[in-house]
Amino acid sequence: MDSLTQIVLGAACGEAALGKKIGNKALLFGTIGGTIPDLDVFVANLLYSNDIDAMLFHRGFMHSILFSIMASLILGWISYKVFNRGKRLHITSQKDWICLWFLSLFTHPILDCFTPYGTQLFAPFSNVRVALNNIAVVDPIYTLPFLICLIVLMFFKRTSNKRKLWLKLGFGISTLYMLFTLGNKIYIDSVFRKSLKVNNINHVRYSTQPAIFNNILWYGIAETESAYFIADYSLFDSKSEFLEFIELPKQRDLNPSEYKDIKDLAWFSNQYYSVYKINESEYQYNDLRYPILDQNNPNSSVFRLILYKDNGRLNTKPFEPKFDDMENVMSDLWERIKGI
């Protein structure tokens, strides 16, 4: 999920592990642990000169179970040696620190698994991207109550029972909301399957996910032998049905059998993608797991990459979401959430 959410969850894990012993410092260390996996973005830029390789490195090994274990053992040992001296001698144990780092590191990729982006939880043994698609990458309803609870508990002494109460409240509210999104996902999938049947779309497979910032408006994509069909649905719609399906062609102006980079990007997109030739030197890659901005333009995907040939392979320009008018986009999103 977004950086703020990961910081909040990491801080809460730090508090759970060591808050009673070291107070607000536990929140700080938990925040660091919750941030470390996303530093793979910077590591990738150091390791790779090709931007496709760098992008695919994100949510890879540094988001895996193995990395969480290894890093927590190393950081736990270092933290204990640095902290356990002077007036702080014997306040904490090495086990305490390992626990803090493991919880804050491991909960980061686990939380990411609930989003549509996908996380290589079992790297390097498997490149399977775990994506449950039940919550958006940014969802204020999950994050803000949790954040408020952590801010409140900071004002109580580390030994106060009220501090523990606010921590439990933060975890409780966020967990209940996550359970709601999982149940909502099951319901949405049933609505999408019914809608495909009503519209006589003989699909091979399908995927649904919530729109950004909410769990009310959902986007669905179904694959047939020759095309993709997309539609959206709000829980506030008058009919329990995905309406106005749009057909998108399986455009493949670059063939994955000829370009390994396209094969890798297709893996990244779970095979929901299209490639359009823009000019003699550039192509546009569309990740169709995410909505399009213009219903009349199949090449207007929210997640799109500009590809170009570079030393015998493909490279990409840095990804930048392109919204001509962000205010109107957010206004349209809000209007669609309210239902039709």
Disulfide bonds with the S-S distance in Angstrom:
none
